[in-house]
Amino acid sequence: MRDCYCTVNLDQEEVFRTKIVEKSLCPFYGEDFYCEIPRTFRHLSFYIFDRDVFRRDSIIGKVAIQKEDLQKYHNRDTWFQLQHVDADSEVQGKVHLELRLSEVITDTGVVCHKLATRVLECQGLPIVNGQCDPYATVTLAGPSRSEAKKTKVKKKTNNPHFDEVFYFEVTRPSSYNKKSHFDIEDVDEVDKMEIRVDLWNASNLKFGDEFLGELRLPLKFLRQSSSYEAWYFLQPRDNGNKSLKPDDLGSLRLNVVYTEDHVFSSDYYSPLRDILLKSADVEPVSASAAHILGEVCREKQEAAIPLVRLFLHYGRIVPFISAIANAEVKRTQDPNTIFRGNSLTSKCIDETMKLAGMHYLQVTLKPIIDEICQVHKPCEIDPVKLKDGENLENNRENLRQYVDRIFTVITKSGVSCPTVMCDIFFSLRESAAKRFQGDLDVRYTAVSSFIFLRFFAPAILSPNLFQLTPHHPDPQTSRTLTLISKTIQTLGSLSKSKSANFKESYMATFYDYFNEQKYADAVKNFLDLISSSGRRDHKSIEQPILLKEGFMIKRAQGRKRFGMKNFKKRWFRLTNHEFTYQKSKGDHPLCSIPIENILAVERLEEESFKMKNMFQVIQPERRVLYIQANNCVEAKDWIDILTKVSQCNKKRLTVYHPSAYLNGHWLCCKATADNTPGCTPCTGGLPANIQLDIDGDRETERIYSLFNLYMPKLEKMQEACGSKSVYDGPEEEEYSTFIIDDPKETYKTLRLIIEGVGTLEQEHAQYKRDKFKKTKYGSQEHPIGDKSFQTYIRQQSEISAHSI
């Protein structure tokens, strides 16, 4: 048996790690990891490790998916065979070379060939065991000779600038006794020769230097042009693909969802965005662009995510959701089934609660869920599943206490519920009460079907999906959370005969504890509070909301006169009040920076301290805190959230220094005074709202992509509108999949959508054609060996006559 965990890597940089599943050869992780990708990459890689308590963890195998192939596996569960990992096949980064083959005429009139190889620089080399001290070897190799030269070692950088030139004699005059003759064999040999550039990490360990990648170029291609300069992707060593039996190592099941959007500037999207934002005012709402998107998408979720983000960004979410909810309530026949389906309304409200209610969940549930995960009290109440030595009554009591505590924190949290959620609940309650006037409870069930059923209960059941825990809980904790979630869901649903709700008799027995009127009253009071109109409470702003925390490395700020300016690992914590760090979690803060004192948050150039993923928090009097995050994704997350919370500060800087002040001058602009104003403009404005950093253009581009993908369905819907208005007999089978209340209005909207999408499609095609003309293979953006570019060239040549 093994104790395994899995890491997610961009090339070879780890950006996420699962928990360890102990003593299993078939571990199940069930973990979701979502990230914005902050840099270019060639492979998305997954490594499986076996934990070793005494030595370094050993790698079992890996799955590496090329960037170009991610689309193939998009949103599909796939089993991948694990591949062997050996150092020779682990390669990332690119190298910039210039080669010149020249003919030299010697004193005796004989022609020789000389080769000059200039190694200019490399970019994006991997960091091995926390360091990268690269050097390059350049070898001229032929059938009968091999000559190698080596650059200097560049310390602590994975983007080294070498700029060194090496000269090789390719052909020599033949032996001195035939001075006038040229050695013919050597000329043929030029074609068999190759130049090889290998990159190494200079290691001070006894195992020798680590191989980082190589490049092999036959000299043949220099016969056509004597000088050649280009960027190349580094390749694995020839023996990197040792043919080992592929089925030795087992396999890994993944579901990768990868989207890539090419976003234009704002004005391109105005026509489509305007049609979408008017959706709330269209009568009937089923004829609006947003509703139509929900009708044509395969999954309602696909449409809900960008729509909610777009409407939130432009402050139109409440009228939009009120309109589609109202239409759905009108179509509902039975008050007991209100909002129970997977409709566009329910998906949009789910998505809004997830975005706007994330900190509300943190404040309400996180402390108690952390406790449940750490303490591991036995709570199993199914007599069949009891473990030896467990007492059913004790377990019931443990579970009852947990349910009671969670129920109390939820029903007392009404004042913290975000305003946007309260406004939506108010409109749901009004719609439901108006539609089913005879049912007095419907005003409550309409709201509880969201706040309990689709917000609190799922967050308790899977806290990792709501960022309440970093990992999927272990089986015992998971079972406890399932039992709590079921009980809370039933308590919140206010149904008449509660015990009958449970298929399991042990749950019905347990629920008798809660069959008291005080629980129903508490739920009703809570629902009244969060769905009452005009509720604006500022208390929720006063309490500190934890936004992010974690270990990072920081450089001492030199607050003590003779203090060392060294680097230390610290636990950082950010709330909407202050940014602090302490020795370890739970300790007293060593330093606290009030949010209003954060004047800028910017990346720090690598050459400052020869460290990657660094950023700086600039404070008054030009005090700067330099911090290193664990990886590029984490650095981006911290910079984004720190920028957002400090966005409204009155004294925010407009310029900053991208490098540090060391040895008496700024490395970036070489100014000597440490109070010199910055030399680079600060990053532009992000919205000043903590929870919602949304780019409206990007969401509109996403919606355009969906409309474009489902264009056949849009055209089918147009046909259906025509057929409905002409032929109002029994509905034709093939058109009955769409909701069309007003064929004329719907047809008008469809025409506008199809026009808007067509225009954007032409813009994309033109942009790609222009880019294609300007792009040079072998440039820094598209190094030689870039497979995605080769695929792109092939596509371009196939469809150059058509739009993309």
N, C-alpha and C positions, 0 to 999 in steps of 0.2 A: 504493500500500500504506500501511497505517497501523499505529501502535504503540498498541494499545488496552488499556484496563483497565476494570473494571466496579466500581461501588461499590454497597453495600446501605445504604439509608437508612430511618430511621423518620421519616416526613415529610421534613424536609430535613436531619436530623442523620445524618451518615455514621457507621455502626457497623462496617463491614467493607470492605476493598478487596482485590480479587484481584491477582495478579501481572500484569505487562504482557506481552502476547503481541505480539512484534515482527513487523513487515512482513507483515501478513495482513489480508484483508478478511473472513475467516471464522474468527476466533479461537476456539479451544476452551479453556475454562478448567478444567472438571472439578473445581471447588473446592466443598467443603462448608463451610457456616458455620452454627453452631448457637448460639442465644442465648435466654436468658430475656428477656422484654420487660419492662423495669422501669418503663414509664410508659404513659399512654394515647397513642394515635396515631390518625391518620385514614387515612394511606396508607402502604403498604410500597412504597418506590420503589427503582428500579434505574437508575443513570445510566451511560451508556457515554461514556468520555472518550478523546480522542486526545492522546497525550503530545506536548508541544512543548518542545524543549530550551531554546529562547530566550525564549518568552513563556509566559503562563499556558496550561495544558492546555485544549483546546477541547472543549466538550460536543457529542457527536454526536446524542444523543437519550436518551429515558428511557422506562421502563415504570413506571406508578404503579397499584398495585392497591389499591382501597378495602378497608378493614378488613372491611366486610360481605361482600365478594366472595371473601375468601381461602378460605372453605370450598368454593367452587365448584371451585377448582383444586387442592384438597388432595391431595397425593401423586400428582399426574399430571404427566407431562412435557408442557409446553405451550409453543408458540411464540407470543410476544407481538410485535405490531408496535411498533416504536419510534416514539414521538411526539416532535414538536419541543418544545424547551424554550425558553420565553421568560419573562422576568422577571415578566410580568404574570400568568402562570398558576401561579407558584410561591408557594403560600400555606399558612400554617399558623397556629394560634392562635385565640383567641377574645377578644371584647370585651364589656364590661359597660356597658350604656347605660340611662339613664332619660330618658323624653320626657314633656313635659307641654304640652298645647295648651290655652290658656286664653283666655276672652273678656274683653276689657277695654272698659269703657264710658268714652269720652272726655268732656271737659267739655261738649261740644255734644250729648251723649246718643247719640253714634254708637258702634256696637259694632265693635271691631277684634279680630283673632285674633293672639295672640302665642304663639310656640313657645319653650319652654326645653329645651335639650338638655344633659344632664349626662353627660360621658364619665368613668366612674368608674375603670376599670382594664382592663388586658389581661393575658392569660396565654399562655405558650408561643409567643411570637413567634419567628421564625427568627433565627439569628445569621448575618449576612452578612459574609463576609470577616473572620471572627473578632471582629466587634463588633456591638453592637446599641444604638443611641442613638435610641430611637423618639420620634415625636411624632404627633399626630393632627390632621387637618384636618376640619372639619365644614362641609358645604355645603348650603344650602337651594336647590334648583333647581326651576324651573318652566319652562313653555314660553317665557316672555318675560323671565326673570330668573335670576340665579345670584349667591348671596352666600356668601362663604367666611370661616371663622374658624379660628384655629390654636391648639393647646395649646403649653405649654412643652416643650422637649426634655428627656427623662429620660435621663441618661447611664448607659451600661454596665449595662443590665438588659433582659431580655426578658420581664419581668413588671412593666411600669410601672404605678404608681398616679398617675393624673392628677387625678381629682376636680375637674374644671373645668366650669363651667356657661356655656353660650352662649345669648343671647337673639336671636330673629329676629322681625321683624314679618311675619306671613303675609299678612294683609289690612290695608289702610289705609283711612281714610275717603276717599271719592271727592273729586275736585278741589274746591277751596275755594268755587267759585261755586255749588256745589249742596250746601251744608253739611249740609242736613237729610237728604239721600238717602244710602243705603248703596250702595256700588259693587257691583252684582249680579255682574258678570263675575268679580270677585275671589273670590266665594264658590265659583263653579264651579271656579275655578283651584286652589283648595285640593286638590280631588280629583286634579288633574293634577300636583301638586307632590310632590317626594320629598326626604327628608333623606339625605345621603350622608356616611358617615364613612370617610375613607381613612387608613391607617397608613403611615408612612414611616420609613425609617432615615436620620437626618441624616448625610450623608456629607461628609467633608472633601476628597473627591476632586473633580476638575474635571468628572466625568461627571454630577454632580447626585445628588439623594437617591434611594434605592432604594425602590421600592414594596413594601409588605409584605402588603397585602390591603385589601379594602374591604367596605362594607356599604351596601346601598341599601334604604330603607324608604319606601313611599308614605305620605303623610300621611292618606290615606283611612281607614286602620285606626284612626287616633286620633279619628275622629268618634264611634266607639261608646263608647270610654272615654277620658276626657280625660288620664289619666296612664298611663304604660306603662313597666315596668322589666323587663329580661331580659338574659340572656347570649346572644350570637350567635356562630356560627362565622364567621370572616372568609372572604370568597369571592374568587375570581380576578376580575380586571377584565373587563368585558364583552368586550373584544377579546382576552381571554386565550385564547379558543378559535378563533383564526384558522383558517379551513378550508384547511389545506395538504394537498397530496396525501399520503395516509397511507403510500403504499408507497415514498416517497423514501429512507427511512433504513435499511431492512433490519429484521431482527427478532432477538429474544433468546430463547433457550430456557432455561426455568427449571423447577425442580421445587420447589414450596414445600409444606412440611409444617407446618400450623398447628393447634395444639390449644389449646383454652381450656377450663379446668375450673373450675367453681364449687365451692369446697371448704367444707364445713360444719365445725363444731368436732368434736373427736375422738369424743364420745359417740355421734354419729349413726352412726358407722361400725362400732361395736363388733360387732353381730351378723355382718355380712359379713366383717369382719376376722378374727373368731374362727374362722369356717368355713375361711377361707383358711389361717390359721396352723396349723390342725390337720392340714393336708394330708399332712405327712410321716408322721403316725401312722395314717392311714387304711389299712385292709387290704381289698382290694388298692389300691395307690396310684392306679390308673386310676379309682377311684370318688371321688377327692378333688376338692375345688373347683378347686384350681390346675391339676390335670391336665385337668379338664373345660374350663377356660378355653382351654387349648392346643388342645383338640379342636374347639371351636366357632369360634375366630378364623380368619380367612382366611389370615393369615400367622402362623407360629409366633412370629416376632420380635415381633409386636404384643403377644402375651401375655407373652413372656419379659421384656421391659424392665420393666414395673411389678412383675411377680412377684419378679424378682431384687432389685429395690430394696426392696420391702416385706420380703422375708425377710432381707436383709442388715441392714435397720434394726432388726429384732427379733431378730437373732442366730440365725435358724433356717435359714440358707441351706444349711449342710452336710448336716443330716439330710434336708432336702427334696431336694437334688440326688442324694444317695445313694439315696434311695427311688426316684426316677424313673429313675435310671441303672440300678439293679438290675433294675427291671422291663423296661427296654429290652434289657439283656444277656440276660435270660431268653428274650426273643422273637427274639434274633439266632441264625441257624443256622450261619453261617460265621465263624470267628474273623477272617478277612481283611477282613470288612466291618464290623467293630465300630466304632460311633459315626461311620460315614461319611455317614449320611443327615442331612437337615435336620429333625431331630426336636426336640421340646420340650427334651429333655436337652441336646443339643448347643447349641441357641440360648441356654439358660440359662447353660451353662458359659461360652460366648463372652462373654455380657453380664457375668458375674461377673469374668472375667479382665480385661475392658475397664475395669471400675470399680476393682477392687482392685489390678490390676497396672499401672496407668498410670505410677506413679512408678518401678516396677521396670523398665519399658521405658526410661524416661528415663535411669536410671542405667546400664543395660546398653548400649543401642543408640545413644542420641542423639549422643555424641561422634563415633563413626565415621560415622554417617549425615550429620552436618554436614560432615565432611571430604569425603565422596564428593560432596555437593552443591556444595561450593566449589571442589574441585581439578579436577574434570572430566577425570580420566584416561581415555584411550580403553580400553574393555573389550569391544568387539564381537568375538565369536569365530565368527560365522557368515561363512564366506568370501564369500558372496554379498553381504552388507551392508557389507563393508569399505569405508571411504572411501579416496580417493587418498592415498598417502603413509603409510598405516597398516600396521604390521607385525603379522601374525597372532600370531607367537610372543610379541612384547612385550605385546600385548593379553591373551593367555592368562595371562601372568605377572602382569599388573596385577590381573586378575580373581581369579587363584588367591590372591594376597596378601590381597585384600579378604575372600574367602570364609574363608580361614584365620583372619584376625583376628576376624571376626564369630563364627565357629564357636567360637573360643577364649573370647571374652567370654561367650558364651551358656553354654557347658558349665562355665565357672568361676563362674557366677553363682548356683549352687544355694542358697547361704546367704542370698541376698537375696530369694529367692522368697517372696511374702507367705504368711503362715500359712494364711489361708483357702483359697488355691489348693492348698497342700500337703495340707490335710485332704481336699479334694475328690479330688485325684489318688490319695490313699491308698485312698479308698473305691472309686474306679474300678478300681484295680489289683486289689483284693481280689475285687470282683465278677467281673472278667474271668477271674482265675486259678481261681476256684471253678467257673465255668461251663465253661471249656475246659481241663480238667486235663491233657489230653494235649499241649497246645501251650505250650511253655515261654516263647515270645516274647510271648505275648498280654499278659502283665503290663506289658510295655514299650510295645507298640503302642497299648494302650488309653490310656496317658498321652501318648505322643508324638503321637497323632492330634489332641490338643488343643494341647499346649505348642508343638510345632513347626508343625503344619499350620494351626492356627487362631489362633495368637498371634504367634509370632516371624515366620513367613513372610509373613503379611498386613501386619505392621507394617513389614517391610523393603520390601515391594512398594508400599505406599501410606502412607508415613510421615505424610502430612498428616492422614489419618483417625485417627491415634493421637496427634495433637498432638506429633509429633516434629519436624515442619517446619511453618512457617506456611502454605505454599502447595504446590500440586501441583507435583512436580519437572518440569524441562524434559525434552524428548524423549530427549536423550542420557543424562541421569542416570537417567531412568525405565527406559531399556533396561538400563543397568548394574544397577539395583536388581532388575529382573525376573530377570536371569541369576543374581544372588546368591541371590534368594529361591528360585528353582527348585532350586538346588544344596543349599541349607540344608534345604529341605523333604525332599529325597531322603535327605540324610545322616541327618536325624532320624527317617525312617520305618523304618529298620532292615530294609528288604525284602531278600530273598535275592539276587536278581540285579539289582544297581543299574542297570547300563548299559541293561538291557532296558526300564527305566522311561521312557526318553527316546524320543520319536518322532524327534527330530532327531539325526542322526549326529554333528554337531559337539559336541552336549552330551554324548553318550556318550563321545566321545574325551576331552573335558575332564574328565569325571568319573573317568577312570582315575587321575588324580592322587590321588584321595581313596579309592581302593579298598584301603585298608590297614586292618589290624585295629585300630590305635590309635584311629582315628576312631569305629569301632563301640564300642570299650571306653569312650571318653570319653562317648559318648551314654548308654550304659547306666549308668555311674557317676552322671551328672547326673540321669537319670530315677529311679535308686534314691534319691538324696538328696532330690529334691523330692516323692517319694511314700512316704517312710518314716513310720511312725506316731510320734507323740509328739515330732516335731521342733519344738523351740522355740528359735530362735536370736536372741539380742538384738543381734548385730552390725549387723543391718540398720538398727537404730534409731540406732546411733552415727554412721554416715556421714551427712553432710548431704545432704538430698534437695532438689533445686531444684524449687520449687513454681510460681513465676511470675516473669517478668522483662519489662521493657519501659521505654520512655521515658515520663516524666511531668514535670509542672512542679511545683517545690516552692518554698515561701517560706522564706527563710533563717530559722534558728531564733534568731538573735541570740546565738550562743555567744561571739562576740568582743564585747568591751565596746563598741567603737565601730563594729562591723560594720553594713553596710547591710542592711535587711530587705527585699531585693528578691526577684523571682521568677526562677528559673533552670531550664532544662531539664536533667534528670539521668536516668541509666540506673539504674532500681531493680531490685533482685534480692531475692527472698524464698526462704529455705530453711527447713527445720524447726528451724534453730538461730538464724538472725538475719535481720534486715531491713536491707539496706544500699543506699546509692546512691553512684554514681561519675560522673565527667564523661562517659565514654562506655564502651561495652561492653568489658570486659577490663581497664579501668584499676584502679588501686588504690582501694579504697573511701574516700570522703571522710568517711563517717559510718556507723557500724554500731550498730544497736539490737538487743540480744539479745532473743529472743522473750519471755523472762520479764519484760522491762521494758515490754512493751506492755500498758498497763492498760485501754485501750478504743480501739475504732476506730469512728468515727461520721461521718455526713454533716456537712457544714458549710453553714450557710444562705448563700444566694447574696449577701445584702446585705453580708456581712462584707467581701469584696474585689470585689464586683460581678463575680464569675466563676462560671461554671456547673461542675457535675460535680466539686465539691471535697469532700474528706473530711479528717479529722484523725486522727493517731495520737498518743494521749495517753500520756506517759511519767511516771516518778516526778518529784516536785517540780514537778508541773503544767507540765512542758515539753511543748510541743505542736508536732508537725510538720504543717504544712498542705500538702496535695498536691492538684493538679488533674489529673484523668485526661482522656484525649482525647475520650471520649464517655460517655453514660449507661450503656451496657452494660459498658464497661471499668471505670467507677467501681464498679458493683455487684460485678463479679468480684473486684476488689481488696479491697473492704470485706468481702465474704463470706469470702475465703480468709484474710485477716489476722485476722478475728474467730475463725475456726475454729482457727488454730494457737495463738492466745493464750487460748483459752477456759478452759484449766485453770489459768491463772496465779492464784496465791494472792491477790494484792493487786488483782484486777480491780475497777474502779470500778463503783458502782451509779448514780451521777449524773454528768452532764457539762454543758458549756455548748454549745448548738447553734450559737452565733456566736462570733466572735473577740473578744479583748480589745484594743481600739483607743482611742487618745486618752483614756486614763485610766479607761475603764470597759468592762464586758462589754456588747456590743450587745443581747444577749438579755434579761438581767434588770436591766441598768443598775447592777449592783453595782460599786463603785469599786475594791475591793481585788482585786489579781490572783490572790490565793490563796483567793478565795471558793469554797466547794464548788459543784458544778454545780447547775443549776436544772431539769434535765430528766432523767427516768430513762433509763439506758442500754438499748440494744436487748436483747431477751431472749435466753435461752441457745440456742445452736446446738449440735448434737452436737460433742463435742470430738475427733472423728476426722477427720484431715486429708483422707482421700480421699473420705469418704462423708457429704456433707451431704444427708440424705434426709428428706423429710417424709412420714411413714407415711400420714397422712390423705390427702394428695394422691395417693399411689400407689393407695390404696384407692378413691378417687373415680374414678381412671383405669380401674381394673378394673371398677368398677360401670358406667362408660360403655360399656366393651367388652361386658359381659354384656347391657346394655340394647340395644346395637346388634345383637347376634346373638341376641336373644330367640327369633326363629322357629326357630333351630337348637337352642336349649336345649329348646324344646317338642318338636321332632322327635326329639331324643335321649331325651326322656321316653317318647315313643311307642315308640321302638326298645327301651327297657328292658322295657316292657310286652310287646312282641311277642316279645322274646327269652325271657322267663320263661314265657310261655304256649306259644309256638310254637317249639320247638327243632329244627325240621326244617332243610332247607337254608336258609341265611341269605337274607333278602329283600334284593334289590338295593339299595333306597333306604336301608336302615339300615346297610349294610356299611361306610359311611364312618367310623363311630365305633368306637373301641376300647372295648368294654364287657366286662370280665372277670366282673363280679358285678352282674347287672341290679338286684338288690334294693338293695344298698348304693348303687349309682350313682343309682337312683331317689330314695332318701332324700336324698342330697346335692343332687340337682337341685331337689327340692321346697324345701329350705332356701334355695338360691341364688335361686330365682324369688321366694320370699317376701321375702327381704332386698332384692332389687333393686326389687321392687314398692313396698316401704315407702319406700326412698330416692327412688324416682321421685315418689311422692306428696309427700314433703317438698320436693323441688325445685319441683314444680308450685305448692305452697302458698306457698313463698318468693317465686316469681315473681309470683303473684297479689297478695301483700301489697306487694311492691316496686312493682308496677304501680299499685296504688291510691295509694301515697305519692309516686310520681314526678311531678315537675312539668316539663313541656316549657318550656324557657327558663331552667331552673335551671343552676347552674354545672356539674353533672354531665352534663346533657343540654341543651346550648345549642340555640337555634333553628338549623336547618340540619344537625342531627345525623341523617344518613340511617339509621344503624343503629337509632336510636330509633324513627324513623318506620316502619321495617320491623317492628320489635318490636311497635309499637302495632297494626299491621295484623294481625300473627299473633295477638295477644291477642284482637282483636275477632272473628277467625275461629274461634278455639278456646276462647273463654271458657267454654264449657259442658263442655269435656273437660279431662283433665289433659294436661300437655305431655310 
